[in-house]
Amino acid sequence: MEFILQGGGELAPHLKAKVTELKLGNVKIVDKILSRSDVAKLLSEADALILPLRNFGRPYLGISSKLYEYQAVGKPVICCAEGQPAEYIKGTRSGVVVKPGDYEALAKAVLYLKNNSDLVRELGDSGRRYVEDNLSIEKIGKEMMAVFSKVLRHP
């Protein structure tokens, strides 16, 4: 099993040092800025994608745009969050949810998906279908035009 950590945040140097120290040959860190097409390629090569969100002592009220990108490439999402992101994943049946900071549950979720390829395909397909059916530029554009038309008719 290979893990690819993508991002150049403040923890990247620490993570690189840990990977080297622990001799984790199956962990690769990509800490450079990638083009949109390179990000899509990287995501599509994965079997599953993890969305780790910090726990700030309250549930998340919004949803990270990364979540939509993960769904668009047809991969199941392991969502480490509470609140809106967790409810969204459950509602779209596009992944599994673990409590932020529960590393044992995260490891179990990774292994569960690794050992259930049919479920991986099903969850990934469900997420992609949801994005295609509900979040396309055309669909959102039509909905926005309907709102604008309504507002302009009734000032």
SULCOR-V772636 format. One record per pair of residues at least 6 apart in sequence whose ideal C-beta (glycine too) atoms are under 7 Angstrom apart, sorted by the first residue. I is the first residue (numbers start at 0). J is the second residue. D is the distance in Angstrom with one decimal. If there is no record, write none. Layout:
BEGIN
((I | J | D) (I | J | D))
END
This chain:
BEGIN
((0 | 25 | 6.3) (0 | 113 | 6.3) (1 | 25 | 5.0) (1 | 27 | 6.9) (2 | 25 | 6.2) (2 | 26 | 4.8) (3 | 27 | 4.9) (3 | 29 | 6.3) (3 | 41 | 6.8) (4 | 14 | 6.3) (4 | 26 | 6.9) (4 | 28 | 4.8) (5 | 29 | 4.6) (5 | 41 | 6.3) (6 | 30 | 6.8) (7 | 30 | 4.1) (7 | 31 | 6.7) (11 | 28 | 6.5) (11 | 30 | 4.5) (14 | 28 | 5.9) (15 | 28 | 5.5) (18 | 26 | 4.9) (18 | 28 | 6.5) (33 | 41 | 6.8) (39 | 72 | 6.4) (42 | 48 | 6.3) (42 | 68 | 6.5) (42 | 69 | 6.5) (42 | 72 | 4.5) (42 | 74 | 6.6) (43 | 72 | 4.6) (45 | 74 | 5.7) (46 | 119 | 6.2) (47 | 74 | 5.8) (47 | 75 | 4.9) (47 | 77 | 6.0) (47 | 112 | 4.9) (47 | 119 | 6.3) (48 | 69 | 4.4) (48 | 74 | 5.0) (48 | 76 | 5.5) (49 | 77 | 4.6) (49 | 79 | 6.8) (50 | 63 | 6.4) (50 | 65 | 6.1) (50 | 66 | 5.8) (50 | 69 | 6.6) (50 | 76 | 5.5) (50 | 78 | 4.9) (50 | 79 | 6.5) (50 | 80 | 6.9) (50 | 84 | 6.9) (51 | 79 | 4.5) (52 | 59 | 6.1) (52 | 63 | 6.8) (52 | 79 | 6.0) (52 | 80 | 4.0) (52 | 84 | 6.3) (52 | 99 | 6.1) (53 | 99 | 6.5) (54 | 99 | 3.8) (54 | 100 | 5.7) (58 | 81 | 4.4) (58 | 82 | 2.7) (59 | 80 | 5.5) (59 | 81 | 6.7) (59 | 82 | 3.9) (59 | 83 | 5.3) (59 | 84 | 5.4) (60 | 82 | 6.2) (60 | 83 | 5.7) (61 | 83 | 6.1) (62 | 83 | 5.4) (62 | 84 | 5.4) (62 | 87 | 5.6) (63 | 84 | 6.6) (66 | 76 | 6.4) (66 | 84 | 6.3) (66 | 87 | 7.0) (67 | 130 | 6.1) (67 | 134 | 6.1) (69 | 76 | 4.9) (70 | 76 | 6.8) (70 | 93 | 5.5) (70 | 126 | 3.4) (70 | 127 | 6.1) (70 | 129 | 6.3) (70 | 130 | 4.8) (71 | 127 | 6.4) (71 | 130 | 4.8) (73 | 123 | 4.3) (73 | 124 | 6.2) (73 | 126 | 6.7) (73 | 127 | 4.0) (74 | 123 | 4.9) (75 | 93 | 6.5) (75 | 94 | 4.6) (75 | 112 | 6.1) (75 | 119 | 5.4) (75 | 122 | 3.6) (75 | 123 | 5.0) (75 | 126 | 7.0) (76 | 88 | 5.9) (76 | 93 | 5.9) (76 | 94 | 3.4) (76 | 126 | 6.7) (77 | 94 | 6.0) (77 | 95 | 5.6) (77 | 97 | 6.6) (77 | 105 | 6.8) (77 | 108 | 4.9) (77 | 109 | 6.7) (78 | 84 | 5.4) (78 | 85 | 5.9) (78 | 88 | 4.5) (78 | 94 | 5.6) (78 | 96 | 4.9) (79 | 97 | 5.3) (79 | 99 | 4.9) (79 | 105 | 6.3) (80 | 99 | 5.9) (81 | 98 | 6.9) (81 | 99 | 6.7) (85 | 96 | 4.5) (88 | 94 | 4.7) (88 | 96 | 5.4) (89 | 96 | 6.4) (91 | 125 | 6.3) (91 | 126 | 6.0) (91 | 129 | 4.4) (92 | 122 | 6.7) (92 | 125 | 4.7) (93 | 122 | 5.5) (93 | 125 | 5.0) (93 | 126 | 3.1) (93 | 129 | 6.4) (94 | 122 | 5.5) (94 | 126 | 6.9) (95 | 108 | 5.0) (97 | 104 | 4.2) (97 | 105 | 5.2) (97 | 108 | 5.3) (98 | 104 | 6.2) (112 | 118 | 6.9) (112 | 119 | 5.3))
END
